[in-house]
Amino acid sequence: MPVRDPDEEFPERPETDAERRRRRAQFLRDLAEARELRDRVQPRRAKTARLRHAMRMRTFRW
């Protein structure tokens, strides 16, 4: 599915909040998919990252 830039069609039209939210949601979905793929391809690195994150959360002070 080709991604088109909305500025190509209407360069003078400002982006609406709905368009920005839709674009952001798509970006976050792609980012999560990329993370899942990386975790599947590099399970050892993903495990160490999870453990490191858990340690950071345990030692975090409010």
Predicted model as a PDB file, atoms N, CA, C, CB and O in Angstrom, pLDDT in the B-factor column:
MODEL        1                                                                  
ATOM      1  N   MET A   1       0.845  -1.184   0.000  1.00 58.00           N  
ATOM      2  CA  MET A   1       0.000   0.000   0.000  1.00 58.00           C  
ATOM      3  C   MET A   1       0.887   1.244   0.000  1.00 58.00           C  
ATOM      4  CB  MET A   1      -0.959   0.000   1.225  1.00 58.00           C  
ATOM      5  O   MET A   1       1.578   1.503   0.985  1.00 58.00           O  
ATOM      6  N   PRO A   2       0.880   2.010  -1.075  1.00 63.00           N  
ATOM      7  CA  PRO A   2       1.739   3.201  -1.125  1.00 63.00           C  
ATOM      8  C   PRO A   2       1.228   4.290  -0.200  1.00 63.00           C  
ATOM      9  CB  PRO A   2       1.830   3.737  -2.555  1.00 63.00           C  
ATOM     10  O   PRO A   2       0.026   4.541  -0.104  1.00 63.00           O  
ATOM     11  N   VAL A   3       2.168   4.929   0.477  1.00 64.00           N  
ATOM     12  CA  VAL A   3       1.828   6.017   1.393  1.00 64.00           C  
ATOM     13  C   VAL A   3       2.016   7.320   0.646  1.00 64.00           C  
ATOM     14  CB  VAL A   3       2.701   5.978   2.694  1.00 64.00           C  
ATOM     15  O   VAL A   3       3.099   7.615   0.141  1.00 64.00           O  
ATOM     16  N   ARG A   4       0.939   8.100   0.584  1.00 65.00           N  
ATOM     17  CA  ARG A   4       1.024   9.376  -0.124  1.00 65.00           C  
ATOM     18  C   ARG A   4       1.147  10.508   0.864  1.00 65.00           C  
ATOM     19  CB  ARG A   4      -0.196   9.589  -1.025  1.00 65.00           C  
ATOM     20  O   ARG A   4       0.576  10.460   1.953  1.00 65.00           O  
ATOM     21  N   ASP A   5       1.883  11.514   0.489  1.00 61.00           N  
ATOM     22  CA  ASP A   5       2.045  12.694   1.329  1.00 61.00           C  
ATOM     23  C   ASP A   5       0.838  13.606   1.118  1.00 61.00           C  
ATOM     24  CB  ASP A   5       3.381  13.443   1.003  1.00 61.00           C  
ATOM     25  O   ASP A   5       0.576  14.010  -0.015  1.00 61.00           O  
ATOM     26  N   PRO A   6       0.093  13.941   2.177  1.00 56.00           N  
ATOM     27  CA  PRO A   6      -1.083  14.805   1.988  1.00 56.00           C  
ATOM     28  C   PRO A   6      -0.733  16.199   1.487  1.00 56.00           C  
ATOM     29  CB  PRO A   6      -1.843  14.923   3.282  1.00 56.00           C  
ATOM     30  O   PRO A   6      -1.582  16.882   0.914  1.00 56.00           O  
ATOM     31  N   ASP A   7       0.512  16.631   1.698  1.00 54.00           N  
ATOM     32  CA  ASP A   7       0.912  17.958   1.224  1.00 54.00           C  
ATOM     33  C   ASP A   7       1.034  18.040  -0.289  1.00 54.00           C  
ATOM     34  CB  ASP A   7       2.222  18.348   1.849  1.00 54.00           C  
ATOM     35  O   ASP A   7       1.024  19.134  -0.853  1.00 54.00           O  
ATOM     36  N   GLU A   8       1.149  16.885  -0.957  1.00 62.00           N  
ATOM     37  CA  GLU A   8       1.267  16.897  -2.416  1.00 62.00           C  
ATOM     38  C   GLU A   8      -0.028  17.363  -3.063  1.00 62.00           C  
ATOM     39  CB  GLU A   8       1.642  15.507  -2.936  1.00 62.00           C  
ATOM     40  O   GLU A   8       0.008  18.056  -4.080  1.00 62.00           O  
ATOM     41  N   GLU A   9      -1.177  16.994  -2.489  1.00 60.00           N  
ATOM     42  CA  GLU A   9      -2.457  17.331  -3.090  1.00 60.00           C  
ATOM     43  C   GLU A   9      -2.855  18.775  -2.808  1.00 60.00           C  
ATOM     44  CB  GLU A   9      -3.531  16.393  -2.586  1.00 60.00           C  
ATOM     45  O   GLU A   9      -3.236  19.509  -3.720  1.00 60.00           O  
ATOM     46  N   PHE A  10      -2.766  19.182  -1.538  1.00 58.00           N  
ATOM     47  CA  PHE A  10      -3.190  20.519  -1.132  1.00 58.00           C  
ATOM     48  C   PHE A  10      -2.084  21.158  -0.295  1.00 58.00           C  
ATOM     49  CB  PHE A  10      -4.529  20.465  -0.335  1.00 58.00           C  
ATOM     50  O   PHE A  10      -2.133  21.104   0.934  1.00 58.00           O  
ATOM     51  N   PRO A  11      -1.100  21.755  -0.938  1.00 62.00           N  
ATOM     52  CA  PRO A  11       0.034  22.287  -0.186  1.00 62.00           C  
ATOM     53  C   PRO A  11      -0.332  23.440   0.753  1.00 62.00           C  
ATOM     54  CB  PRO A  11       1.089  22.747  -1.141  1.00 62.00           C  
ATOM     55  O   PRO A  11       0.348  23.639   1.760  1.00 62.00           O  
ATOM     56  N   GLU A  12      -1.400  24.213   0.447  1.00 75.00           N  
ATOM     57  CA  GLU A  12      -1.729  25.365   1.288  1.00 75.00           C  
ATOM     58  C   GLU A  12      -2.684  24.999   2.427  1.00 75.00           C  
ATOM     59  CB  GLU A  12      -2.343  26.467   0.440  1.00 75.00           C  
ATOM     60  O   GLU A  12      -2.894  25.808   3.331  1.00 75.00           O  
ATOM     61  N   ARG A  13      -3.263  23.799   2.400  1.00 80.00           N  
ATOM     62  CA  ARG A  13      -4.234  23.393   3.418  1.00 80.00           C  
ATOM     63  C   ARG A  13      -3.516  22.892   4.669  1.00 80.00           C  
ATOM     64  CB  ARG A  13      -5.175  22.300   2.866  1.00 80.00           C  
ATOM     65  O   ARG A  13      -2.678  21.996   4.570  1.00 80.00           O  
ATOM     66  N   PRO A  14      -3.823  23.449   5.847  1.00 84.00           N  
ATOM     67  CA  PRO A  14      -3.188  22.940   7.074  1.00 84.00           C  
ATOM     68  C   PRO A  14      -3.737  21.561   7.434  1.00 84.00           C  
ATOM     69  CB  PRO A  14      -3.410  23.921   8.249  1.00 84.00           C  
ATOM     70  O   PRO A  14      -4.873  21.220   7.106  1.00 84.00           O  
ATOM     71  N   GLU A  15      -2.908  20.786   8.109  1.00 85.00           N  
ATOM     72  CA  GLU A  15      -3.297  19.432   8.496  1.00 85.00           C  
ATOM     73  C   GLU A  15      -4.287  19.487   9.661  1.00 85.00           C  
ATOM     74  CB  GLU A  15      -2.051  18.593   8.879  1.00 85.00           C  
ATOM     75  O   GLU A  15      -4.086  20.233  10.619  1.00 85.00           O  
ATOM     76  N   THR A  16      -5.342  18.701   9.573  1.00 93.00           N  
ATOM     77  CA  THR A  16      -6.328  18.683  10.658  1.00 93.00           C  
ATOM     78  C   THR A  16      -5.851  17.764  11.773  1.00 93.00           C  
ATOM     79  CB  THR A  16      -7.714  18.226  10.138  1.00 93.00           C  
ATOM     80  O   THR A  16      -4.946  16.951  11.584  1.00 93.00           O  
ATOM     81  N   ASP A  17      -6.473  17.906  12.936  1.00 92.00           N  
ATOM     82  CA  ASP A  17      -6.113  17.063  14.078  1.00 92.00           C  
ATOM     83  C   ASP A  17      -6.384  15.591  13.783  1.00 92.00           C  
ATOM     84  CB  ASP A  17      -6.888  17.499  15.327  1.00 92.00           C  
ATOM     85  O   ASP A  17      -5.602  14.720  14.166  1.00 92.00           O  
ATOM     86  N   ALA A  18      -7.489  15.319  13.103  1.00 92.00           N  
ATOM     87  CA  ALA A  18      -7.841  13.926  12.790  1.00 92.00           C  
ATOM     88  C   ALA A  18      -6.782  13.300  11.886  1.00 92.00           C  
ATOM     89  CB  ALA A  18      -9.233  13.852  12.114  1.00 92.00           C  
ATOM     90  O   ALA A  18      -6.391  12.151  12.087  1.00 92.00           O  
ATOM     91  N   GLU A  19      -6.317  14.057  10.889  1.00 94.00           N  
ATOM     92  CA  GLU A  19      -5.283  13.529   9.987  1.00 94.00           C  
ATOM     93  C   GLU A  19      -3.988  13.273  10.749  1.00 94.00           C  
ATOM     94  CB  GLU A  19      -5.027  14.507   8.820  1.00 94.00           C  
ATOM     95  O   GLU A  19      -3.329  12.251  10.559  1.00 94.00           O  
ATOM     96  N   ARG A  20      -3.636  14.223  11.615  1.00 95.00           N  
ATOM     97  CA  ARG A  20      -2.416  14.071  12.386  1.00 95.00           C  
ATOM     98  C   ARG A  20      -2.512  12.848  13.297  1.00 95.00           C  
ATOM     99  CB  ARG A  20      -2.139  15.337  13.209  1.00 95.00           C  
ATOM    100  O   ARG A  20      -1.560  12.071  13.381  1.00 95.00           O  
ATOM    101  N   ARG A  21      -3.649  12.662  13.983  1.00 96.00           N  
ATOM    102  CA  ARG A  21      -3.831  11.496  14.846  1.00 96.00           C  
ATOM    103  C   ARG A  21      -3.790  10.198  14.056  1.00 96.00           C  
ATOM    104  CB  ARG A  21      -5.146  11.600  15.599  1.00 96.00           C  
ATOM    105  O   ARG A  21      -3.215   9.210  14.513  1.00 96.00           O  
ATOM    106  N   ARG A  22      -4.401  10.191  12.864  1.00 96.00           N  
ATOM    107  CA  ARG A  22      -4.405   8.993  12.018  1.00 96.00           C  
ATOM    108  C   ARG A  22      -2.971   8.654  11.579  1.00 96.00           C  
ATOM    109  CB  ARG A  22      -5.323   9.203  10.774  1.00 96.00           C  
ATOM    110  O   ARG A  22      -2.567   7.491  11.595  1.00 96.00           O  
ATOM    111  N   ARG A  23      -2.218   9.675  11.190  1.00 96.00           N  
ATOM    112  CA  ARG A  23      -0.839   9.465  10.772  1.00 96.00           C  
ATOM    113  C   ARG A  23       0.022   8.974  11.938  1.00 96.00           C  
ATOM    114  CB  ARG A  23      -0.259  10.759  10.193  1.00 96.00           C  
ATOM    115  O   ARG A  23       0.864   8.092  11.773  1.00 96.00           O  
ATOM    116  N   ARG A  24      -0.201   9.557  13.115  1.00 97.00           N  
ATOM    117  CA  ARG A  24       0.543   9.152  14.316  1.00 97.00           C  
ATOM    118  C   ARG A  24       0.204   7.712  14.703  1.00 97.00           C  
ATOM    119  CB  ARG A  24       0.233  10.106  15.494  1.00 97.00           C  
ATOM    120  O   ARG A  24       1.092   6.940  15.066  1.00 97.00           O  
ATOM    121  N   ALA A  25      -1.073   7.350  14.627  1.00 97.00           N  
ATOM    122  CA  ALA A  25      -1.483   5.982  14.955  1.00 97.00           C  
ATOM    123  C   ALA A  25      -0.831   4.982  13.996  1.00 97.00           C  
ATOM    124  CB  ALA A  25      -3.023   5.850  14.901  1.00 97.00           C  
ATOM    125  O   ALA A  25      -0.391   3.911  14.413  1.00 97.00           O  
ATOM    126  N   GLN A  26      -0.774   5.338  12.718  1.00 98.00           N  
ATOM    127  CA  GLN A  26      -0.130   4.448  11.745  1.00 98.00           C  
ATOM    128  C   GLN A  26       1.359   4.312  12.054  1.00 98.00           C  
ATOM    129  CB  GLN A  26      -0.333   4.976  10.304  1.00 98.00           C  
ATOM    130  O   GLN A  26       1.915   3.217  11.979  1.00 98.00           O  
ATOM    131  N   PHE A  27       1.995   5.413  12.396  1.00 98.00           N  
ATOM    132  CA  PHE A  27       3.410   5.377  12.736  1.00 98.00           C  
ATOM    133  C   PHE A  27       3.656   4.482  13.950  1.00 98.00           C  
ATOM    134  CB  PHE A  27       3.929   6.792  13.005  1.00 98.00           C  
ATOM    135  O   PHE A  27       4.588   3.677  13.954  1.00 98.00           O  
ATOM    136  N   LEU A  28       2.813   4.625  14.986  1.00 97.00           N  
ATOM    137  CA  LEU A  28       2.995   3.822  16.192  1.00 97.00           C  
ATOM    138  C   LEU A  28       2.748   2.341  15.918  1.00 97.00           C  
ATOM    139  CB  LEU A  28       2.063   4.311  17.297  1.00 97.00           C  
ATOM    140  O   LEU A  28       3.421   1.484  16.491  1.00 97.00           O  
ATOM    141  N   ARG A  29       1.778   2.030  15.038  1.00 98.00           N  
ATOM    142  CA  ARG A  29       1.556   0.622  14.657  1.00 98.00           C  
ATOM    143  C   ARG A  29       2.782   0.064  13.949  1.00 98.00           C  
ATOM    144  CB  ARG A  29       0.310   0.488  13.745  1.00 98.00           C  
ATOM    145  O   ARG A  29       3.220  -1.048  14.244  1.00 98.00           O  
ATOM    146  N   ASP A  30       3.337   0.836  13.014  1.00 97.00           N  
ATOM    147  CA  ASP A  30       4.541   0.390  12.300  1.00 97.00           C  
ATOM    148  C   ASP A  30       5.709   0.209  13.260  1.00 97.00           C  
ATOM    149  CB  ASP A  30       4.918   1.396  11.199  1.00 97.00           C  
ATOM    150  O   ASP A  30       6.475  -0.746  13.132  1.00 97.00           O  
ATOM    151  N   LEU A  31       5.850   1.113  14.214  1.00 97.00           N  
ATOM    152  CA  LEU A  31       6.931   1.027  15.185  1.00 97.00           C  
ATOM    153  C   LEU A  31       6.798  -0.230  16.049  1.00 97.00           C  
ATOM    154  CB  LEU A  31       6.950   2.278  16.067  1.00 97.00           C  
ATOM    155  O   LEU A  31       7.781  -0.929  16.294  1.00 97.00           O  
ATOM    156  N   ALA A  32       5.582  -0.509  16.505  1.00 96.00           N  
ATOM    157  CA  ALA A  32       5.352  -1.709  17.320  1.00 96.00           C  
ATOM    158  C   ALA A  32       5.637  -2.968  16.505  1.00 96.00           C  
ATOM    159  CB  ALA A  32       3.899  -1.737  17.856  1.00 96.00           C  
ATOM    160  O   ALA A  32       6.210  -3.929  17.021  1.00 96.00           O  
ATOM    161  N   GLU A  33       5.241  -2.963  15.244  1.00 97.00           N  
ATOM    162  CA  GLU A  33       5.502  -4.111  14.372  1.00 97.00           C  
ATOM    163  C   GLU A  33       7.002  -4.313  14.182  1.00 97.00           C  
ATOM    164  CB  GLU A  33       4.813  -3.921  13.006  1.00 97.00           C  
ATOM    165  O   GLU A  33       7.484  -5.446  14.186  1.00 97.00           O  
ATOM    166  N   ALA A  34       7.734  -3.227  14.016  1.00 95.00           N  
ATOM    167  CA  ALA A  34       9.181  -3.325  13.848  1.00 95.00           C  
ATOM    168  C   ALA A  34       9.833  -3.861  15.119  1.00 95.00           C  
ATOM    169  CB  ALA A  34       9.775  -1.955  13.481  1.00 95.00           C  
ATOM    170  O   ALA A  34      10.766  -4.662  15.051  1.00 95.00           O  
ATOM    171  N   ARG A  35       9.345  -3.422  16.277  1.00 91.00           N  
ATOM    172  CA  ARG A  35       9.896  -3.931  17.545  1.00 91.00           C  
ATOM    173  C   ARG A  35       9.633  -5.419  17.698  1.00 91.00           C  
ATOM    174  CB  ARG A  35       9.297  -3.173  18.737  1.00 91.00           C  
ATOM    175  O   ARG A  35      10.518  -6.167  18.115  1.00 91.00           O  
ATOM    176  N   GLU A  36       8.404  -5.861  17.358  1.00 92.00           N  
ATOM    177  CA  GLU A  36       8.077  -7.284  17.454  1.00 92.00           C  
ATOM    178  C   GLU A  36       8.976  -8.107  16.534  1.00 92.00           C  
ATOM    179  CB  GLU A  36       6.595  -7.522  17.103  1.00 92.00           C  
ATOM    180  O   GLU A  36       9.461  -9.174  16.910  1.00 92.00           O  
ATOM    181  N   LEU A  37       9.189  -7.594  15.326  1.00 94.00           N  
ATOM    182  CA  LEU A  37      10.047  -8.303  14.376  1.00 94.00           C  
ATOM    183  C   LEU A  37      11.473  -8.384  14.909  1.00 94.00           C  
ATOM    184  CB  LEU A  37      10.029  -7.606  12.999  1.00 94.00           C  
ATOM    185  O   LEU A  37      12.103  -9.438  14.831  1.00 94.00           O  
ATOM    186  N   ARG A  38      11.981  -7.292  15.444  1.00 90.00           N  
ATOM    187  CA  ARG A  38      13.330  -7.290  15.994  1.00 90.00           C  
ATOM    188  C   ARG A  38      13.446  -8.266  17.160  1.00 90.00           C  
ATOM    189  CB  ARG A  38      13.720  -5.881  16.442  1.00 90.00           C  
ATOM    190  O   ARG A  38      14.446  -8.971  17.291  1.00 90.00           O  
ATOM    191  N   ASP A  39      12.413  -8.301  18.011  1.00 90.00           N  
ATOM    192  CA  ASP A  39      12.436  -9.226  19.145  1.00 90.00           C  
ATOM    193  C   ASP A  39      12.410 -10.680  18.688  1.00 90.00           C  
ATOM    194  CB  ASP A  39      11.257  -8.954  20.071  1.00 90.00           C  
ATOM    195  O   ASP A  39      13.037 -11.537  19.311  1.00 90.00           O  
ATOM    196  N   ARG A  40      11.693 -10.961  17.611  1.00 92.00           N  
ATOM    197  CA  ARG A  40      11.666 -12.333  17.087  1.00 92.00           C  
ATOM    198  C   ARG A  40      12.995 -12.723  16.474  1.00 92.00           C  
ATOM    199  CB  ARG A  40      10.559 -12.487  16.052  1.00 92.00           C  
ATOM    200  O   ARG A  40      13.442 -13.863  16.600  1.00 92.00           O  
ATOM    201  N   VAL A  41      13.628 -11.758  15.802  1.00 94.00           N  
ATOM    202  CA  VAL A  41      14.886 -12.048  15.114  1.00 94.00           C  
ATOM    203  C   VAL A  41      16.052 -12.124  16.095  1.00 94.00           C  
ATOM    204  CB  VAL A  41      15.167 -10.986  14.051  1.00 94.00           C  
ATOM    205  O   VAL A  41      16.988 -12.895  15.887  1.00 94.00           O  
ATOM    206  N   GLN A  42      16.000 -11.330  17.160  1.00 92.00           N  
ATOM    207  CA  GLN A  42      17.092 -11.291  18.143  1.00 92.00           C  
ATOM    208  C   GLN A  42      16.541 -11.562  19.543  1.00 92.00           C  
ATOM    209  CB  GLN A  42      17.824  -9.916  18.105  1.00 92.00           C  
ATOM    210  O   GLN A  42      16.471 -10.644  20.360  1.00 92.00           O  
ATOM    211  N   PRO A  43      16.145 -12.816  19.837  1.00 90.00           N  
ATOM    212  CA  PRO A  43      15.497 -13.093  21.128  1.00 90.00           C  
ATOM    213  C   PRO A  43      16.404 -12.842  22.330  1.00 90.00           C  
ATOM    214  CB  PRO A  43      15.022 -14.522  21.161  1.00 90.00           C  
ATOM    215  O   PRO A  43      15.926 -12.409  23.379  1.00 90.00           O  
ATOM    216  N   ARG A  44      17.704 -13.105  22.194  1.00 93.00           N  
ATOM    217  CA  ARG A  44      18.595 -12.896  23.335  1.00 93.00           C  
ATOM    218  C   ARG A  44      18.693 -11.420  23.686  1.00 93.00           C  
ATOM    219  CB  ARG A  44      19.988 -13.458  23.037  1.00 93.00           C  
ATOM    220  O   ARG A  44      18.655 -11.044  24.857  1.00 93.00           O  
ATOM    221  N   ARG A  45      18.819 -10.592  22.663  1.00 91.00           N  
ATOM    222  CA  ARG A  45      18.892  -9.152  22.898  1.00 91.00           C  
ATOM    223  C   ARG A  45      17.582  -8.627  23.489  1.00 91.00           C  
ATOM    224  CB  ARG A  45      19.217  -8.413  21.589  1.00 91.00           C  
ATOM    225  O   ARG A  45      17.594  -7.752  24.355  1.00 91.00           O  
ATOM    226  N   ALA A  46      16.457  -9.165  23.020  1.00 90.00           N  
ATOM    227  CA  ALA A  46      15.157  -8.746  23.550  1.00 90.00           C  
ATOM    228  C   ALA A  46      15.038  -9.129  25.022  1.00 90.00           C  
ATOM    229  CB  ALA A  46      14.006  -9.379  22.735  1.00 90.00           C  
ATOM    230  O   ALA A  46      14.521  -8.359  25.831  1.00 90.00           O  
ATOM    231  N   LYS A  47      15.517 -10.317  25.361  1.00 92.00           N  
ATOM    232  CA  LYS A  47      15.432 -10.760  26.758  1.00 92.00           C  
ATOM    233  C   LYS A  47      16.275  -9.863  27.665  1.00 92.00           C  
ATOM    234  CB  LYS A  47      15.892 -12.226  26.888  1.00 92.00           C  
ATOM    235  O   LYS A  47      15.817  -9.455  28.732  1.00 92.00           O  
ATOM    236  N   THR A  48      17.496  -9.559  27.250  1.00 94.00           N  
ATOM    237  CA  THR A  48      18.344  -8.695  28.073  1.00 94.00           C  
ATOM    238  C   THR A  48      17.740  -7.302  28.191  1.00 94.00           C  
ATOM    239  CB  THR A  48      19.760  -8.609  27.485  1.00 94.00           C  
ATOM    240  O   THR A  48      17.837  -6.667  29.241  1.00 94.00           O  
ATOM    241  N   ALA A  49      17.113  -6.822  27.108  1.00 90.00           N  
ATOM    242  CA  ALA A  49      16.471  -5.506  27.169  1.00 90.00           C  
ATOM    243  C   ALA A  49      15.308  -5.521  28.150  1.00 90.00           C  
ATOM    244  CB  ALA A  49      15.982  -5.075  25.775  1.00 90.00           C  
ATOM    245  O   ALA A  49      15.115  -4.563  28.899  1.00 90.00           O  
ATOM    246  N   ARG A  50      14.523  -6.613  28.153  1.00 91.00           N  
ATOM    247  CA  ARG A  50      13.421  -6.730  29.115  1.00 91.00           C  
ATOM    248  C   ARG A  50      13.940  -6.752  30.548  1.00 91.00           C  
ATOM    249  CB  ARG A  50      12.600  -7.995  28.837  1.00 91.00           C  
ATOM    250  O   ARG A  50      13.394  -6.082  31.425  1.00 91.00           O  
ATOM    251  N   LEU A  51      14.997  -7.524  30.778  1.00 94.00           N  
ATOM    252  CA  LEU A  51      15.559  -7.596  32.127  1.00 94.00           C  
ATOM    253  C   LEU A  51      16.120  -6.244  32.567  1.00 94.00           C  
ATOM    254  CB  LEU A  51      16.655  -8.665  32.188  1.00 94.00           C  
ATOM    255  O   LEU A  51      15.945  -5.833  33.714  1.00 94.00           O  
ATOM    256  N   ARG A  52      16.792  -5.562  31.651  1.00 95.00           N  
ATOM    257  CA  ARG A  52      17.338  -4.238  31.964  1.00 95.00           C  
ATOM    258  C   ARG A  52      16.217  -3.251  32.302  1.00 95.00           C  
ATOM    259  CB  ARG A  52      18.174  -3.708  30.779  1.00 95.00           C  
ATOM    260  O   ARG A  52      16.326  -2.465  33.242  1.00 95.00           O  
ATOM    261  N   HIS A  53      15.151  -3.310  31.523  1.00 92.00           N  
ATOM    262  CA  HIS A  53      14.018  -2.423  31.763  1.00 92.00           C  
ATOM    263  C   HIS A  53      13.377  -2.727  33.128  1.00 92.00           C  
ATOM    264  CB  HIS A  53      12.972  -2.566  30.629  1.00 92.00           C  
ATOM    265  O   HIS A  53      13.026  -1.811  33.872  1.00 92.00           O  
ATOM    266  N   ALA A  54      13.229  -4.015  33.448  1.00 94.00           N  
ATOM    267  CA  ALA A  54      12.650  -4.407  34.732  1.00 94.00           C  
ATOM    268  C   ALA A  54      13.525  -3.896  35.889  1.00 94.00           C  
ATOM    269  CB  ALA A  54      12.495  -5.951  34.810  1.00 94.00           C  
ATOM    270  O   ALA A  54      13.009  -3.428  36.904  1.00 94.00           O  
ATOM    271  N   MET A  55      14.838  -3.991  35.726  1.00 94.00           N  
ATOM    272  CA  MET A  55      15.741  -3.508  36.766  1.00 94.00           C  
ATOM    273  C   MET A  55      15.601  -1.993  36.932  1.00 94.00           C  
ATOM    274  CB  MET A  55      17.201  -3.879  36.431  1.00 94.00           C  
ATOM    275  O   MET A  55      15.584  -1.490  38.056  1.00 94.00           O  
ATOM    276  N   ARG A  56      15.502  -1.276  35.829  1.00 93.00           N  
ATOM    277  CA  ARG A  56      15.309   0.174  35.910  1.00 93.00           C  
ATOM    278  C   ARG A  56      14.023   0.510  36.640  1.00 93.00           C  
ATOM    279  CB  ARG A  56      15.293   0.796  34.510  1.00 93.00           C  
ATOM    280  O   ARG A  56      13.985   1.433  37.454  1.00 93.00           O  
ATOM    281  N   MET A  57      12.959  -0.247  36.349  1.00 92.00           N  
ATOM    282  CA  MET A  57      11.682   0.018  36.992  1.00 92.00           C  
ATOM    283  C   MET A  57      11.743  -0.291  38.499  1.00 92.00           C  
ATOM    284  CB  MET A  57      10.576  -0.809  36.321  1.00 92.00           C  
ATOM    285  O   MET A  57      11.136   0.415  39.304  1.00 92.00           O  
ATOM    286  N   ARG A  58      12.470  -1.338  38.867  1.00 92.00           N  
ATOM    287  CA  ARG A  58      12.579  -1.687  40.293  1.00 92.00           C  
ATOM    288  C   ARG A  58      13.361  -0.645  41.069  1.00 92.00           C  
ATOM    289  CB  ARG A  58      13.242  -3.049  40.457  1.00 92.00           C  
ATOM    290  O   ARG A  58      13.045  -0.366  42.225  1.00 92.00           O  
ATOM    291  N   THR A  59      14.377  -0.067  40.448  1.00 90.00           N  
ATOM    292  CA  THR A  59      15.245   0.859  41.170  1.00 90.00           C  
ATOM    293  C   THR A  59      14.808   2.317  41.006  1.00 90.00           C  
ATOM    294  CB  THR A  59      16.678   0.697  40.696  1.00 90.00           C  
ATOM    295  O   THR A  59      15.456   3.220  41.535  1.00 90.00           O  
ATOM    296  N   PHE A  60      13.721   2.549  40.280  1.00 83.00           N  
ATOM    297  CA  PHE A  60      13.247   3.922  40.074  1.00 83.00           C  
ATOM    298  C   PHE A  60      12.658   4.467  41.369  1.00 83.00           C  
ATOM    299  CB  PHE A  60      12.195   3.978  38.936  1.00 83.00           C  
ATOM    300  O   PHE A  60      11.908   3.765  42.048  1.00 83.00           O  
ATOM    301  N   ARG A  61      12.985   5.699  41.718  1.00 76.00           N  
ATOM    302  CA  ARG A  61      12.431   6.327  42.919  1.00 76.00           C  
ATOM    303  C   ARG A  61      11.513   7.466  42.522  1.00 76.00           C  
ATOM    304  CB  ARG A  61      13.555   6.839  43.847  1.00 76.00           C  
ATOM    305  O   ARG A  61      11.811   8.227  41.602  1.00 76.00           O  
ATOM    306  N   TRP A  62      10.408   7.574  43.215  1.00 66.00           N  
ATOM    307  CA  TRP A  62       9.440   8.636  42.937  1.00 66.00           C  
ATOM    308  C   TRP A  62       9.923   9.906  43.496  1.00 66.00           C  
ATOM    309  CB  TRP A  62       8.079   8.315  43.493  1.00 66.00           C  
ATOM    310  O   TRP A  62       9.252  10.930  43.371  1.00 66.00           O  
TER     311      TRP A  62                                                      
ENDMDL                                                                          
END                                                                             
